[in-house]
Amino acid sequence: MNRRLFALAATALAGSSFSTLSHAADELRVMVHSSFALPKHLLAQFEAKNGVKLAIIKGGDAGEMLNKLILTRARPIADVVYGIDNTLASKALAAGVLEPALPPVAGAVDAQLGEALAAVDYGFVNLNYDKAAVAKSGTPLPKTLQDLTLPAYKGWLVVPNAATSSPGYAFLLATIAGMGEEQAFAWWAQMRANGLKVVKGWSEAYYTEFSLNKGSYPLVVSYATSPAAEVFYAKNKPAESPTASLNLPGGVFRQVEGVGLIKGTAQKAAALKFVDFMRSSPVQAALQTEMWMYPAVPKTALAPAMRHAIQPIAFENLPPQVIAGKGAAWAARWTQVVLK
């Protein structure tokens, strides 16, 4: 999954396994996207405290994971799911995959997720730039997305494919929310003519095409936490990140991820405890430098590295129902405009 920064740096989960339809009575099957990562000792503590064995099922990226849950809803392969976000929440509910509402004790409800999912974390898809490459170019940073269509910025931006990549899709949604549908697609057409590079997923965009990693493009679609991760994983910790976020109007999308119960689970009590676990203080602290997201529980202290992950003041969102109703058509139209 290319949805989130440095996912491959996460270690394998101890005691995790792929669940089958046949499972033990004390087993709690947890479906997650493939960027899920938490410290082994936290998962072990949950098991010991609640007398259950966690079976972590990695289902691919968030969209692939949801499709698996939909295809197996007659005989569910999980009891609880983490990683359905505000771009997929309405689709999950409409498909009858989730219990429609969590009890109030399960945690705060985020308006972007609805009552079936408790918010666990959030993040921002935005533009990142390579400070050294921009400085070397002698060209000032663009102040608007429309600036990027000017000849001075020809060949500056690489993006993940909006039809195959979660951050690519989120960035497309940001442009539509910020500029309106028709103006957004006109902008994408202009960007195609101005040397826009499209690759399959985030990893290729960031690690191959981005100039920070010896590519040719000083701008890349990534995350607001990317600069913090650059510092965190550096062998010789720099005082400042070599990258920074460029939060242009119409170029920032707020993603919220939640945890909820699979409809019809026989492990409801344990599943609700897992919901609370994902919102507990230790998990909220750990997910910041394990999955590079911001904690959803208010007043959670930020990890030191997150000082390099400045949160955008303004961002774009679309109602989940609108995304569910129009998202597929938008992705198809994007493919026609940008790739065909």
N, C-alpha and C positions, 0 to 999 in steps of 0.2 A: 504494500500500500504506500502510495506516495503522498499521502494527505498531510503529513506533519513532519516537522523538522527533525532530522537525526533519529528517526524511528529505529534504524538498524543498530543504533548504539545501545538500545535497551537490551538487557540480558534476558535469557530464557527464564520462564517462570518455573520455580521448583514445584513439583507435584502436579503440574498442569497436564491435562490430557485432552484428547479429542473424544467427545462423548458420542455414544451411539444411542439408538432407541432403547436399548436394554441398559439400565443403569441401576446402581445400588440405591437402597432406600435412604441412605444417609448422604447421598451425593447431590450436590447443588450444581447444576449445569449453567454456566455463565457464558453467554455469547458476547464476544467483543470484537471490535475491529482490530486489524493487525498492528496498529500502533499502540495498543494497550500495553502498558508496562507499569508495574508497581514493585517495590522491594519485596523480596521473598519472605522476609520475616513478618511483614504486615499480613500477607496472605496466610501464612502459617498461624499467626495469632488469631485471625478470624476463624479458621478451622478449629483450633483448640477451644476457643471460647464458646463456639456454637455447636460443637459436636457434629460437624459436617465435613465432607471431603469436597473441595472445589474441583470441578472439571471445567477448565478454561477452554472454550472453543473459539479459535480465531477464524473469523468468517470472511477475511478479505477486507477491502475498504468498506466504508459505511454503507454505500449503496449495494454492493455485492452481499454484504451481511444481511441487510434487510430482505433482499430477494430470496436468500436461502430460508429465512424465517417464513416468508410468504409461501414458498413452495412446500414447506413442511408443516404448515399450520394444522393440518388434519391430525398429524402425529408429531407434536412439537419436539424439537431436538434440544431445547433449552428451557430453563425456568425463569431466567432473568437476563436482561440484555443491557449492555452499556455501549454507548457510542452513537445512538440515533440522535441526529442533530435537528436544528430548526429547518433545514432544507428537506428533511425526510419524515418529520413527525406526523404530518397530516396523512401522508401516504401509508405510514404504519398503522395509524388508527383506522383509516378507511379500509384497509385490508383485513382488519380484525385480528391483528397479530398481538396487540397489547391489551392488558386489562385496562378498561377505559378511565379509571381514576385510582390514584393512590390514596390511602388514608392520610389525613393531615399530619400524623406523626412521622410519616415517611420523609418529609422535608419540604422546603420551599418550592413553590411552583413558579416557573418562569413563563411569562406571557408568550414567548416565542416557542415554547414546547407544549403547553397545555397541561392538563391535569394528569395525564397518564405517565409523564416522565418527570422525575426530580432532577433539577439542574445539578450537574457535577462540576463542570468547568466551561470556560468560554475562551475564545481567541479571536484574532483578527487576521483575515487574509488581506494582504496589501502589497505594495511595491517595496522592494528592498533595492538599495543601490550600493555599489562598490565605491567607497570613498576615494580610494587612490585612482581608480580608473576615471571617475568623473573629474577629479582635480587635474589629471594629466590631459584630459580632453580640452580643458580651457573653456568649456561650455557650461553656463549656469544650469542648475537643476530646473526642470520644467515646473511651472506653477499650477498648471491645469493639465488634465488629460488631453485636451485639445492641442496644447503645445507640442505633445508628442507626435502629432501629425506633421509638424514643420520639418523642412529639409535638414535643419540642424540636428535633429534627433533621429535621422534615418538609421535604421539598424541598431537601435539602442535596446529594444525590449524583447525578451524571450518569455513566453507564457506556456504553461501546461495546457494541453487540449481540454477545452471545456466539456467535451463529450466523454472523456475518459479519465479525467482527473478531478478530484474533489476541490482542491484549491483553484484549479482552472475554472470549474463551474461556479464556485463562489465569487470569483472575480467577475465573471460574466454577469452574475446577478447584481453585483455592486454597480456595474456600469448601467444596467437597465434601471435599477432603483434610483441612481443618481442623475441620469440624463433623460430617462424616458425611453421606451422601447425603440422607437424609430430613430431617434438621435443616436442611441447607443449602437445600433447596427450600422448606421452611417459612419460612426467613429471607427468601428471595427474594420469596415471596408477601407477607410482611409489609412488605417494602421497597416493593413495588408500591403497597400501600395507603398508604404514608407518603411518596408523592410522588417516587419514583424516576423519573429521566429516562433513557430509553434512546434512543440515536442509532445510526446505521449503523456509524460507525467512529471511530477515535481522533481524527482531525483535527477532526471536527465537535464531539466531546466537549470537546476541549482548547481549540480556537481560537474556538468559537462559544458553547458553553454554560458553560464554566468562568468563574467570576467574575473571575479575573485578566485575562481578555480581554473584559470587559464583558458576560459572561453572568450567569446568576442562581445558579449552583451553586458553593459554596465547596469542594466535594470532587469529585475526578475520578479515574477509574482511569487511571493513567499508568505511569511507570517511576521507579525509584530514581535514575536519572541525570537526570531532568527538571529538578530544581533546578539542577544544574550547567550544563545547556544554557541555562537562562534567564540565567545570569550570562555564559556564554561568548558568546552572541549579542547581549547588550545593547550599545547604542551607547556609553552611559556606564556602564562596569563598576561595579556596586554591590559593596560589601564583602560583602554576604550576599545570598542568593537571596530573591526575593519569595515563593517557595513552599518547601514542605518535605514530606518523606515522612511518612505516617502508617502505621506498620507494625503493624497490628492482627492478633492471632492469627486465622488463617483468611483473611487478606486479603493474603498475599504469596506469589507463585509464582516459583520460580527457573527460568528458561529457559536452556538450554544449546544453543548452535548449533555445528554441526560441518561438516566438509568430507570428502567421500569420492568414490570412483571409481564412475562409471556402469558397470554390468555389461556386459562385452563390449567395452569401449573398445579401440581400436587404438592409442591414445596413452598407454598405461599409464605408461611412463617419465616422460613430460612431466607427466602428471596427478599422479604421486607427488611430483614436484618442486613442483607447485603446492600440494599439501597441506603440504609443508614450508614453502613461502613464506608461507602463511597463518598459520603458527605462528612465523615468524621475528620477531626483535626489532623491526625497523622497522614491520612490519605490526601487531604487537601494540601498539606505541605509537600508531600512527596511528588504528587503529579506535576508540580511545576517544573522540576528538572528531570522527570522521567518521561513525560509526554508533552512538555513544553506548551502548557496551557495555563491560563489564569484560574485561580480557585473561585468557584461560584459561591461558596459560603462567605457571607460578609465578615469583615474584620479578621480574616485569615492573614497572618503575616506573610509577606512575600519573601522568597528566597533571595539571598544577596545578589545572585547573578541576574535577577529580574530587574535590577536597576537599569540594565541595558535594554530592557524590553518596555519601552515607553508606550503606554496605551494611547491610541488615537482619541482625540477629543470628540471628533465627529466620525460617524460611520453610517453605512447604509444597511437597511433591513427591508425585507418584504414579508407580508403576512404569509405564514406557512401554507394557508389555503391557496394563495395565489401561486406560490412556487409549485405546489402539488398539481394545480390545474394547468399551468402554462410552462413549467420547467422543461418538460420533454420537447415541446415545440420550439422553445427558445434554443435549446441545445442543437436541435436539428437545423434551425435557421442559421445559427452561428457556423455550423459546419459548411453550409452552402455559401455563406458570405466570405468566410475566411480561408477555407480549404479547397473548395471546388473550382 
